[in-house]
Amino acid sequence: MSHSYVMSSRRVAGRGAAAVFEAEPGKMRFLKVPAGEVYRPAHEISPAVWFQEVRDAADGIADSRVSEGGDVVIFIHGYNNSPQVISERQKFLSEDLAAEGFRGMVVSFDWPAANSTLNYLEDRSDAAAVAKLLVTYGIARLVRGQEEGCKTNVHLLGHSTGAYIICEALAQAEKDGALFKQDWRLDQVAFIGGDVSAASLERDAAWSKPLFDRCVRLTNYQNPFDHVLAVSNAKRLGTSPRAGRVGVKPGSAHPKVVNVDCGEYFQTLNPKKSRFNGTFAHSWHIGNRVWARDFALTLTSGIDRNALPTRRDAGGGRLMLQDKPRPTFMADWAMERNG
């Protein structure tokens, strides 16, 4: 595509062409970014135009595709991310999902994460603050679209602390009386390197209940070799294992949670020959075609979650990520013949 689309909640410093984003919370801005560029304040457009163009592109109007509806994936990054890194990850996601058959749009929700692990706890505080912006200016706007008959399916992908923002945003949505009463939903939600407690994905977890009430399914991609989440756990005095590292057990998981263990596949990857941005063990998903294939198949929901070719049944309800192609004739499964 000629442009990418970003929602940014960073504070802006300076004016005009000299304006830059800072690692502090600000108001929500809607950005239309020319291909190959890193987003900046100068890319801001009106919210109405932004949402219309995103929906049109998702529905295939902008590129002459014809479909009954469209799909938008909102990518929500974690801490220690700069606009440069986020732009590159959005590009990788868009390219790999398209290559794996996904025909929707990938947009980013940018929040003010600093570029140092020393800012981790401050970033968590900022994440809680900007979650309300995601509700007010993102989810609420999409809710109005659904009420107006918009068929766009909205999916969320949270990386690291982005998973925390998603859970907190839905918790905030339940506190909004008008939003709570409206009939709206999210489609697929996925966590990669999810920096939320494993307990928060269990069936009786109160904090994440609003998320489960609104989404169709939540897929948690677990990597037991994610040492970055071990550091996160240490900062919590070791009392709350992270979902992205230890996963959630089938017997205790909320019925809408699908846990995919990526550890076995991850061990086969050579970081020196992989495309990624960030710390490999924590960020290998974005740029990896096998993970992108599994996520693309999850988004389209054409195959049952337990039968995806990219997942191996290890028994006891455990699913393991594996490198397998999509079914050969899948593109023709909707074919009809009369007479």
Contacts in CASP RR format, 6 or more apart in sequence:
PFRMAT RR
TARGET T0000
AUTHOR 0000-0000-0000
METHOD contacts of the structure
MODEL  1
MSHSYVMSSRRVAGRGAAAVFEAEPGKMRFLKVPAGEVYRPAHEISPAVW
FQEVRDAADGIADSRVSEGGDVVIFIHGYNNSPQVISERQKFLSEDLAAE
GFRGMVVSFDWPAANSTLNYLEDRSDAAAVAKLLVTYGIARLVRGQEEGC
KTNVHLLGHSTGAYIICEALAQAEKDGALFKQDWRLDQVAFIGGDVSAAS
LERDAAWSKPLFDRCVRLTNYQNPFDHVLAVSNAKRLGTSPRAGRVGVKP
GSAHPKVVNVDCGEYFQTLNPKKSRFNGTFAHSWHIGNRVWARDFALTLT
SGIDRNALPTRRDAGGGRLMLQDKPRPTFMADWAMERNG
1 35 0 8 1.000
1 57 0 8 1.000
1 63 0 8 1.000
1 94 0 8 1.000
2 34 0 8 1.000
2 35 0 8 1.000
3 32 0 8 1.000
3 33 0 8 1.000
3 34 0 8 1.000
3 35 0 8 1.000
4 32 0 8 1.000
4 33 0 8 1.000
4 35 0 8 1.000
4 39 0 8 1.000
4 87 0 8 1.000
4 90 0 8 1.000
4 91 0 8 1.000
4 94 0 8 1.000
4 106 0 8 1.000
4 107 0 8 1.000
4 108 0 8 1.000
5 30 0 8 1.000
5 31 0 8 1.000
5 32 0 8 1.000
5 33 0 8 1.000
5 50 0 8 1.000
5 53 0 8 1.000
5 54 0 8 1.000
5 105 0 8 1.000
5 107 0 8 1.000
5 108 0 8 1.000
6 30 0 8 1.000
6 31 0 8 1.000
6 33 0 8 1.000
6 39 0 8 1.000
6 43 0 8 1.000
6 86 0 8 1.000
6 90 0 8 1.000
6 107 0 8 1.000
6 108 0 8 1.000
6 109 0 8 1.000
6 110 0 8 1.000
7 28 0 8 1.000
7 29 0 8 1.000
7 30 0 8 1.000
7 31 0 8 1.000
7 50 0 8 1.000
7 74 0 8 1.000
7 107 0 8 1.000
7 108 0 8 1.000
7 109 0 8 1.000
7 110 0 8 1.000
7 134 0 8 1.000
7 137 0 8 1.000
7 138 0 8 1.000
8 21 0 8 1.000
8 28 0 8 1.000
8 29 0 8 1.000
8 31 0 8 1.000
8 39 0 8 1.000
8 110 0 8 1.000
9 25 0 8 1.000
9 26 0 8 1.000
9 27 0 8 1.000
9 28 0 8 1.000
9 29 0 8 1.000
9 109 0 8 1.000
9 110 0 8 1.000
9 111 0 8 1.000
9 112 0 8 1.000
9 130 0 8 1.000
9 133 0 8 1.000
9 134 0 8 1.000
10 21 0 8 1.000
10 22 0 8 1.000
10 23 0 8 1.000
10 24 0 8 1.000
10 25 0 8 1.000
10 26 0 8 1.000
10 29 0 8 1.000
10 110 0 8 1.000
10 111 0 8 1.000
10 112 0 8 1.000
11 21 0 8 1.000
11 22 0 8 1.000
11 24 0 8 1.000
11 25 0 8 1.000
11 26 0 8 1.000
11 112 0 8 1.000
12 19 0 8 1.000
12 20 0 8 1.000
12 21 0 8 1.000
12 22 0 8 1.000
12 26 0 8 1.000
12 29 0 8 1.000
12 41 0 8 1.000
13 19 0 8 1.000
13 20 0 8 1.000
13 21 0 8 1.000
13 22 0 8 1.000
14 20 0 8 1.000
16 41 0 8 1.000
16 42 0 8 1.000
17 42 0 8 1.000
19 40 0 8 1.000
19 41 0 8 1.000
19 42 0 8 1.000
20 40 0 8 1.000
20 41 0 8 1.000
21 39 0 8 1.000
21 40 0 8 1.000
21 41 0 8 1.000
21 83 0 8 1.000
21 110 0 8 1.000
21 112 0 8 1.000
22 112 0 8 1.000
23 112 0 8 1.000
23 113 0 8 1.000
23 114 0 8 1.000
23 115 0 8 1.000
23 119 0 8 1.000
24 112 0 8 1.000
24 126 0 8 1.000
25 111 0 8 1.000
25 112 0 8 1.000
25 126 0 8 1.000
25 129 0 8 1.000
25 130 0 8 1.000
25 133 0 8 1.000
26 112 0 8 1.000
27 133 0 8 1.000
28 133 0 8 1.000
28 136 0 8 1.000
28 137 0 8 1.000
28 138 0 8 1.000
29 41 0 8 1.000
29 44 0 8 1.000
30 44 0 8 1.000
30 45 0 8 1.000
30 46 0 8 1.000
30 47 0 8 1.000
30 50 0 8 1.000
30 51 0 8 1.000
31 39 0 8 1.000
31 43 0 8 1.000
31 44 0 8 1.000
31 45 0 8 1.000
31 50 0 8 1.000
32 43 0 8 1.000
32 45 0 8 1.000
32 49 0 8 1.000
32 50 0 8 1.000
32 53 0 8 1.000
33 39 0 8 1.000
33 43 0 8 1.000
33 87 0 8 1.000
34 43 0 8 1.000
36 87 0 8 1.000
36 91 0 8 1.000
37 43 0 8 1.000
37 87 0 8 1.000
38 83 0 8 1.000
38 84 0 8 1.000
38 87 0 8 1.000
39 83 0 8 1.000
39 86 0 8 1.000
39 87 0 8 1.000
39 110 0 8 1.000
40 83 0 8 1.000
47 137 0 8 1.000
47 141 0 8 1.000
51 141 0 8 1.000
53 62 0 8 1.000
54 72 0 8 1.000
54 105 0 8 1.000
54 107 0 8 1.000
55 70 0 8 1.000
55 72 0 8 1.000
55 150 0 8 1.000
55 152 0 8 1.000
56 62 0 8 1.000
57 63 0 8 1.000
57 104 0 8 1.000
57 105 0 8 1.000
58 69 0 8 1.000
58 70 0 8 1.000
58 71 0 8 1.000
58 72 0 8 1.000
58 104 0 8 1.000
58 105 0 8 1.000
58 152 0 8 1.000
59 65 0 8 1.000
59 67 0 8 1.000
59 69 0 8 1.000
59 70 0 8 1.000
59 151 0 8 1.000
59 152 0 8 1.000
60 66 0 8 1.000
60 67 0 8 1.000
60 70 0 8 1.000
60 103 0 8 1.000
65 103 0 8 1.000
67 103 0 8 1.000
68 151 0 8 1.000
69 151 0 8 1.000
69 152 0 8 1.000
69 153 0 8 1.000
70 103 0 8 1.000
70 104 0 8 1.000
70 151 0 8 1.000
70 152 0 8 1.000
70 153 0 8 1.000
71 102 0 8 1.000
71 103 0 8 1.000
71 104 0 8 1.000
71 105 0 8 1.000
71 152 0 8 1.000
71 153 0 8 1.000
71 155 0 8 1.000
71 187 0 8 1.000
71 299 0 8 1.000
72 104 0 8 1.000
72 105 0 8 1.000
72 106 0 8 1.000
72 107 0 8 1.000
72 152 0 8 1.000
72 153 0 8 1.000
72 154 0 8 1.000
72 155 0 8 1.000
73 93 0 8 1.000
73 97 0 8 1.000
73 104 0 8 1.000
73 105 0 8 1.000
73 106 0 8 1.000
73 107 0 8 1.000
73 155 0 8 1.000
73 156 0 8 1.000
73 157 0 8 1.000
73 299 0 8 1.000
74 107 0 8 1.000
74 108 0 8 1.000
74 109 0 8 1.000
74 154 0 8 1.000
74 155 0 8 1.000
74 156 0 8 1.000
74 157 0 8 1.000
75 89 0 8 1.000
75 90 0 8 1.000
75 93 0 8 1.000
75 106 0 8 1.000
75 107 0 8 1.000
75 108 0 8 1.000
75 109 0 8 1.000
75 157 0 8 1.000
75 158 0 8 1.000
75 159 0 8 1.000
76 108 0 8 1.000
76 109 0 8 1.000
76 111 0 8 1.000
76 134 0 8 1.000
76 156 0 8 1.000
76 157 0 8 1.000
76 158 0 8 1.000
76 159 0 8 1.000
76 162 0 8 1.000
76 163 0 8 1.000
76 165 0 8 1.000
76 166 0 8 1.000
77 85 0 8 1.000
77 86 0 8 1.000
77 89 0 8 1.000
77 108 0 8 1.000
77 109 0 8 1.000
77 110 0 8 1.000
77 111 0 8 1.000
77 113 0 8 1.000
77 158 0 8 1.000
77 159 0 8 1.000
77 160 0 8 1.000
77 161 0 8 1.000
77 162 0 8 1.000
78 113 0 8 1.000
78 123 0 8 1.000
78 158 0 8 1.000
78 159 0 8 1.000
78 160 0 8 1.000
78 161 0 8 1.000
78 162 0 8 1.000
78 165 0 8 1.000
78 195 0 8 1.000
79 113 0 8 1.000
79 114 0 8 1.000
79 117 0 8 1.000
79 119 0 8 1.000
79 120 0 8 1.000
79 123 0 8 1.000
79 124 0 8 1.000
79 127 0 8 1.000
79 160 0 8 1.000
79 161 0 8 1.000
79 195 0 8 1.000
80 113 0 8 1.000
80 114 0 8 1.000
80 115 0 8 1.000
80 116 0 8 1.000
80 117 0 8 1.000
80 119 0 8 1.000
80 120 0 8 1.000
80 123 0 8 1.000
81 113 0 8 1.000
81 115 0 8 1.000
82 115 0 8 1.000
83 110 0 8 1.000
85 277 0 8 1.000
85 278 0 8 1.000
86 108 0 8 1.000
86 110 0 8 1.000
87 108 0 8 1.000
88 277 0 8 1.000
89 108 0 8 1.000
89 159 0 8 1.000
89 277 0 8 1.000
89 283 0 8 1.000
89 286 0 8 1.000
90 106 0 8 1.000
90 107 0 8 1.000
90 108 0 8 1.000
92 275 0 8 1.000
92 277 0 8 1.000
92 286 0 8 1.000
92 287 0 8 1.000
93 106 0 8 1.000
93 157 0 8 1.000
93 286 0 8 1.000
93 287 0 8 1.000
93 292 0 8 1.000
94 106 0 8 1.000
96 286 0 8 1.000
96 287 0 8 1.000
96 288 0 8 1.000
96 289 0 8 1.000
96 292 0 8 1.000
97 104 0 8 1.000
97 106 0 8 1.000
97 292 0 8 1.000
97 295 0 8 1.000
97 296 0 8 1.000
97 299 0 8 1.000
99 289 0 8 1.000
99 292 0 8 1.000
100 289 0 8 1.000
100 292 0 8 1.000
100 293 0 8 1.000
100 295 0 8 1.000
100 296 0 8 1.000
100 297 0 8 1.000
100 326 0 8 1.000
101 296 0 8 1.000
101 300 0 8 1.000
102 296 0 8 1.000
102 299 0 8 1.000
102 300 0 8 1.000
109 134 0 8 1.000
109 138 0 8 1.000
109 165 0 8 1.000
111 126 0 8 1.000
111 127 0 8 1.000
111 130 0 8 1.000
111 133 0 8 1.000
111 165 0 8 1.000
112 123 0 8 1.000
112 126 0 8 1.000
112 130 0 8 1.000
113 119 0 8 1.000
113 123 0 8 1.000
113 126 0 8 1.000
113 127 0 8 1.000
113 161 0 8 1.000
114 122 0 8 1.000
114 123 0 8 1.000
117 231 0 8 1.000
120 232 0 8 1.000
120 235 0 8 1.000
121 235 0 8 1.000
123 161 0 8 1.000
124 161 0 8 1.000
124 164 0 8 1.000
127 161 0 8 1.000
127 162 0 8 1.000
127 164 0 8 1.000
127 165 0 8 1.000
127 168 0 8 1.000
128 168 0 8 1.000
130 165 0 8 1.000
131 165 0 8 1.000
131 168 0 8 1.000
131 169 0 8 1.000
131 171 0 8 1.000
131 172 0 8 1.000
132 169 0 8 1.000
132 172 0 8 1.000
134 165 0 8 1.000
134 169 0 8 1.000
135 169 0 8 1.000
135 170 0 8 1.000
135 172 0 8 1.000
135 173 0 8 1.000
135 176 0 8 1.000
135 179 0 8 1.000
139 169 0 8 1.000
139 173 0 8 1.000
139 179 0 8 1.000
139 184 0 8 1.000
140 176 0 8 1.000
140 179 0 8 1.000
142 150 0 8 1.000
142 152 0 8 1.000
142 154 0 8 1.000
142 184 0 8 1.000
143 179 0 8 1.000
143 182 0 8 1.000
143 184 0 8 1.000
145 152 0 8 1.000
146 152 0 8 1.000
146 184 0 8 1.000
146 185 0 8 1.000
147 182 0 8 1.000
147 183 0 8 1.000
147 184 0 8 1.000
153 187 0 8 1.000
154 186 0 8 1.000
154 187 0 8 1.000
155 186 0 8 1.000
155 187 0 8 1.000
155 188 0 8 1.000
155 189 0 8 1.000
155 190 0 8 1.000
155 299 0 8 1.000
156 166 0 8 1.000
156 186 0 8 1.000
156 188 0 8 1.000
156 189 0 8 1.000
156 190 0 8 1.000
156 215 0 8 1.000
157 189 0 8 1.000
157 190 0 8 1.000
157 192 0 8 1.000
157 295 0 8 1.000
158 165 0 8 1.000
158 166 0 8 1.000
158 190 0 8 1.000
158 191 0 8 1.000
158 192 0 8 1.000
158 194 0 8 1.000
159 191 0 8 1.000
159 192 0 8 1.000
159 193 0 8 1.000
159 194 0 8 1.000
159 283 0 8 1.000
159 285 0 8 1.000
159 286 0 8 1.000
160 192 0 8 1.000
160 193 0 8 1.000
160 194 0 8 1.000
160 195 0 8 1.000
160 228 0 8 1.000
160 282 0 8 1.000
161 195 0 8 1.000
162 194 0 8 1.000
162 195 0 8 1.000
163 191 0 8 1.000
163 193 0 8 1.000
163 194 0 8 1.000
163 195 0 8 1.000
163 196 0 8 1.000
163 243 0 8 1.000
163 244 0 8 1.000
164 194 0 8 1.000
164 195 0 8 1.000
164 196 0 8 1.000
166 189 0 8 1.000
166 191 0 8 1.000
166 211 0 8 1.000
167 196 0 8 1.000
167 200 0 8 1.000
167 207 0 8 1.000
167 208 0 8 1.000
167 211 0 8 1.000
170 208 0 8 1.000
170 210 0 8 1.000
170 211 0 8 1.000
170 214 0 8 1.000
171 207 0 8 1.000
171 208 0 8 1.000
171 210 0 8 1.000
171 211 0 8 1.000
173 179 0 8 1.000
173 180 0 8 1.000
173 210 0 8 1.000
173 214 0 8 1.000
174 180 0 8 1.000
174 210 0 8 1.000
174 213 0 8 1.000
184 214 0 8 1.000
185 214 0 8 1.000
185 215 0 8 1.000
185 216 0 8 1.000
186 214 0 8 1.000
186 215 0 8 1.000
186 216 0 8 1.000
187 215 0 8 1.000
187 216 0 8 1.000
187 299 0 8 1.000
187 301 0 8 1.000
188 215 0 8 1.000
188 216 0 8 1.000
188 217 0 8 1.000
188 219 0 8 1.000
188 298 0 8 1.000
188 299 0 8 1.000
188 301 0 8 1.000
189 211 0 8 1.000
189 215 0 8 1.000
189 217 0 8 1.000
189 218 0 8 1.000
189 219 0 8 1.000
190 218 0 8 1.000
190 219 0 8 1.000
190 220 0 8 1.000
190 221 0 8 1.000
190 295 0 8 1.000
190 298 0 8 1.000
191 218 0 8 1.000
191 219 0 8 1.000
191 220 0 8 1.000
191 221 0 8 1.000
191 243 0 8 1.000
191 244 0 8 1.000
192 221 0 8 1.000
192 244 0 8 1.000
192 285 0 8 1.000
192 286 0 8 1.000
192 291 0 8 1.000
193 221 0 8 1.000
193 222 0 8 1.000
193 223 0 8 1.000
193 226 0 8 1.000
193 228 0 8 1.000
193 229 0 8 1.000
193 242 0 8 1.000
193 243 0 8 1.000
193 244 0 8 1.000
193 245 0 8 1.000
193 282 0 8 1.000
193 285 0 8 1.000
194 220 0 8 1.000
194 229 0 8 1.000
194 242 0 8 1.000
194 243 0 8 1.000
194 244 0 8 1.000
195 229 0 8 1.000
195 232 0 8 1.000
195 242 0 8 1.000
195 244 0 8 1.000
196 208 0 8 1.000
196 242 0 8 1.000
196 243 0 8 1.000
197 240 0 8 1.000
197 241 0 8 1.000
197 242 0 8 1.000
197 243 0 8 1.000
198 240 0 8 1.000
198 241 0 8 1.000
198 242 0 8 1.000
198 243 0 8 1.000
198 244 0 8 1.000
198 246 0 8 1.000
198 247 0 8 1.000
198 248 0 8 1.000
199 205 0 8 1.000
199 240 0 8 1.000
200 207 0 8 1.000
200 208 0 8 1.000
200 243 0 8 1.000
201 208 0 8 1.000
201 218 0 8 1.000
201 220 0 8 1.000
201 243 0 8 1.000
201 247 0 8 1.000
201 248 0 8 1.000
201 253 0 8 1.000
201 254 0 8 1.000
201 257 0 8 1.000
201 259 0 8 1.000
202 248 0 8 1.000
202 252 0 8 1.000
202 253 0 8 1.000
202 254 0 8 1.000
203 252 0 8 1.000
203 253 0 8 1.000
203 254 0 8 1.000
203 255 0 8 1.000
205 254 0 8 1.000
208 254 0 8 1.000
211 218 0 8 1.000
212 218 0 8 1.000
212 254 0 8 1.000
212 256 0 8 1.000
215 256 0 8 1.000
216 256 0 8 1.000
216 301 0 8 1.000
217 256 0 8 1.000
217 257 0 8 1.000
217 258 0 8 1.000
217 298 0 8 1.000
217 305 0 8 1.000
218 254 0 8 1.000
218 256 0 8 1.000
218 257 0 8 1.000
218 258 0 8 1.000
219 257 0 8 1.000
219 258 0 8 1.000
219 259 0 8 1.000
219 260 0 8 1.000
219 295 0 8 1.000
219 298 0 8 1.000
219 305 0 8 1.000
220 243 0 8 1.000
220 244 0 8 1.000
220 247 0 8 1.000
220 248 0 8 1.000
220 257 0 8 1.000
220 258 0 8 1.000
220 259 0 8 1.000
220 260 0 8 1.000
221 244 0 8 1.000
221 260 0 8 1.000
221 262 0 8 1.000
221 285 0 8 1.000
221 291 0 8 1.000
221 321 0 8 1.000
222 243 0 8 1.000
222 244 0 8 1.000
222 245 0 8 1.000
222 246 0 8 1.000
222 247 0 8 1.000
222 259 0 8 1.000
222 260 0 8 1.000
222 261 0 8 1.000
222 262 0 8 1.000
222 263 0 8 1.000
223 244 0 8 1.000
223 245 0 8 1.000
223 262 0 8 1.000
223 263 0 8 1.000
223 266 0 8 1.000
223 281 0 8 1.000
223 282 0 8 1.000
223 284 0 8 1.000
224 245 0 8 1.000
224 246 0 8 1.000
224 261 0 8 1.000
224 263 0 8 1.000
225 263 0 8 1.000
225 266 0 8 1.000
225 267 0 8 1.000
225 281 0 8 1.000
226 242 0 8 1.000
226 244 0 8 1.000
226 245 0 8 1.000
226 281 0 8 1.000
226 282 0 8 1.000
227 281 0 8 1.000
227 282 0 8 1.000
228 279 0 8 1.000
228 281 0 8 1.000
228 282 0 8 1.000
229 242 0 8 1.000
229 244 0 8 1.000
229 245 0 8 1.000
229 282 0 8 1.000
230 245 0 8 1.000
232 242 0 8 1.000
233 240 0 8 1.000
233 241 0 8 1.000
233 242 0 8 1.000
233 245 0 8 1.000
247 259 0 8 1.000
247 261 0 8 1.000
248 257 0 8 1.000
248 259 0 8 1.000
249 259 0 8 1.000
250 259 0 8 1.000
250 316 0 8 1.000
250 317 0 8 1.000
250 318 0 8 1.000
253 259 0 8 1.000
258 305 0 8 1.000
258 319 0 8 1.000
259 318 0 8 1.000
259 319 0 8 1.000
260 294 0 8 1.000
260 311 0 8 1.000
260 319 0 8 1.000
260 320 0 8 1.000
260 321 0 8 1.000
261 314 0 8 1.000
261 318 0 8 1.000
261 319 0 8 1.000
261 320 0 8 1.000
261 321 0 8 1.000
262 285 0 8 1.000
262 291 0 8 1.000
262 320 0 8 1.000
262 321 0 8 1.000
263 320 0 8 1.000
263 321 0 8 1.000
264 320 0 8 1.000
264 321 0 8 1.000
264 322 0 8 1.000
265 290 0 8 1.000
265 320 0 8 1.000
265 321 0 8 1.000
265 322 0 8 1.000
265 323 0 8 1.000
266 281 0 8 1.000
266 284 0 8 1.000
268 323 0 8 1.000
269 280 0 8 1.000
269 284 0 8 1.000
269 288 0 8 1.000
271 280 0 8 1.000
271 284 0 8 1.000
274 280 0 8 1.000
274 284 0 8 1.000
274 287 0 8 1.000
274 288 0 8 1.000
275 287 0 8 1.000
275 288 0 8 1.000
276 283 0 8 1.000
276 284 0 8 1.000
276 286 0 8 1.000
276 287 0 8 1.000
276 288 0 8 1.000
277 283 0 8 1.000
277 286 0 8 1.000
284 291 0 8 1.000
285 291 0 8 1.000
290 310 0 8 1.000
290 321 0 8 1.000
290 322 0 8 1.000
290 323 0 8 1.000
291 321 0 8 1.000
293 310 0 8 1.000
293 325 0 8 1.000
293 326 0 8 1.000
294 308 0 8 1.000
294 310 0 8 1.000
294 311 0 8 1.000
294 321 0 8 1.000
297 303 0 8 1.000
297 308 0 8 1.000
297 309 0 8 1.000
297 310 0 8 1.000
297 326 0 8 1.000
298 305 0 8 1.000
298 308 0 8 1.000
303 309 0 8 1.000
303 327 0 8 1.000
303 330 0 8 1.000
305 311 0 8 1.000
306 313 0 8 1.000
306 319 0 8 1.000
309 324 0 8 1.000
309 325 0 8 1.000
309 326 0 8 1.000
309 327 0 8 1.000
310 321 0 8 1.000
310 322 0 8 1.000
310 323 0 8 1.000
310 324 0 8 1.000
311 319 0 8 1.000
311 320 0 8 1.000
311 321 0 8 1.000
311 322 0 8 1.000
312 319 0 8 1.000
312 320 0 8 1.000
312 321 0 8 1.000
312 322 0 8 1.000
313 319 0 8 1.000
313 320 0 8 1.000
314 320 0 8 1.000
END
